[in-house]
Amino acid sequence: MAKRIDVNDLNVYYGSFKAVEGVSMTVEPRSVTAFIGPSGCGKSTFLRTLNRMHEVIPGGRVEGKVMLDDQDLYAPSMDPVTVRRTIGMVFQRPNPFPTMSIYDNVAAGLRLNGVKNKKTLDGIVESSLKGANLWTEVKDRLNKPGAGLSGGQQQRLCIARAIAVQPQVLLMDEPCSALDPISTLAIEDLINELKSEFTIVIVTHNMQQAARVSDRTAFFNLKATGEPGRLIEIDDTTRIFNNPSEQATEDYISGRFG
Amino acid sequence: MSSVTGVSATDELPGPDGRPPLSADAASTGRVGDRIFGGAATLSGVVVIVLVSLIAVFLIVQAIPALADNSANFFTSREWAPGGEEPRFGILEFLWTTVTASTLAMLISVPVGVGVALFITQYAPAWMRRPAAALVDLLAAVPSIVYGLWGLITFSPFFKPVQGFMEDRLGWFPLFSPTGISGGTIFFIGIVLAIMVLPIVTALSREVFDQTPLAHKEGALALGATKWEMIRTAVLPFGRPGVISASMLALGRALGETIAVTFLVSALADGSPWTWSLFNGGETFASKIANNAAEFSNPSKTGAYIAAGLVLFVLTFIVNSIARVVIERRKAFTE
């Protein structure tokens, strides 16, 4: 199920602006990799290039290579739609489809894939909601609008929606930044469970969160405003937080800046 | 955003801080400025309500005596002889012509208008959006008499062979049976009306499609939706109430459109046989009243026309109520 991501010397541009420069890293399957760094350092931008969501923003393009196992995500024959069906994404603000019920939200991706059989849909909706630790809370109101749930529940609904299509990789862009501490805890527990099945990459502003949930941590930084963001280092989370190789990482971790 | 049904997609959206929109007066402080502004707003609201009520009262009061004198059935008769000792008049023909021509206009303009709005907001390159939108809006600025002229002089000869073709091939179907009338047929008027209301549908639909939150669009794309699938899962559902509002506003315009229709209609001769064909002529409410303005010589005659106007008023009212119900039913899902 889960696959490895290999990034080689990736530059990201918006129009003529170079947002991220020279990133190379490997994301291990069935593990959680956290991206940390100050605002504007390009970590979210870089995350979006992993499923080509940066192309949604006008002028967004990349140079370099991203491999999912042996598939080149940027090969000319590769359709971004296929990439996104393989690599799912959860956003900063919960974004369930407001006009759809809880059930339809989870089933949305499956329906896009042409799954019509009611039994199959029922089964996957249930297992996805269970997988997102939401089933017991919503099983009696599957036909109610998804927008009626609390923020934390909505975010878990979005996670259920993303895992329903059985992606290889799950990208999370600050998934807890709009949530209260209790809901955050629920999502973090969920991430711990999901990593047995998926490769997970999470962007977070919260260093404690990175320390709690991730196996490996990547630190991004930028020299100055207007300069492109760079990957400073990536290593085991315990090492990054206890004994980083780079001075900049240590400064950031210890709260000397950022 | 205002709309004929009084609801729009944005009404129910929470503010940027995630709180629900403030309900009326919850924020009033009782200071002078607040009281003046609140008073002025309330006054405007009351004026509109009073105005609509007065129009309804006017129509009813003027129509009742004429209706009481009418010796034909007002709803099922096709006669129109409101003068004389024993006035006989019925609205069946106008009702049929008005409703079918407007329905046809909707069948054409809503899909096309939504398509144009989707093109402008989702597909057109950035440099093209503003000019394209402005061009469509310009359609709305064309006076209706110009549509009438254009329809009569330019479009009518062009449409004649199309009608002939349809009569030949589809004439077996009652709606398309040949009538011998060409020019201002119901079908033709429906098309001209469709072009006239197109900018209304387009402008309002464009407005709501543009407001689709990026988060919803990205949500769909991240699931592996193609562009069209993204539009279907995120943009269209979000814009649905707005499109309904737009369509009703357009329908209201089509039902009441006067000048262009008056210019184009082929009035039927008295006693011509009933046909279901869309290639028949016939007056609409508005064109009948406008064509006969010179006849308002005595109260009973005038009353007959006012009664026809009243039916148009009620018709528009019903259409708007239906739209309101349709939107309300899905309200829980538009938050």
Interface residues (C-beta under 8 A of the other chain):
Chain A: N51 M53 V56 P58 V81 T82 R84 R85 T86 G88 M89 F91 R93 N95 P96 F97 P98 T99 M100 S101 A108 G109 L112 N113 K144 P145 A147 G148 C158 R161 A162 V165
Chain B: A126 P213 A215 H216 K217 E218 G219 A220 L221 A222 L223 G224 A225 T226 E229 T233 A234 P237 F238 R240 R330 A332 F333 T334 E335
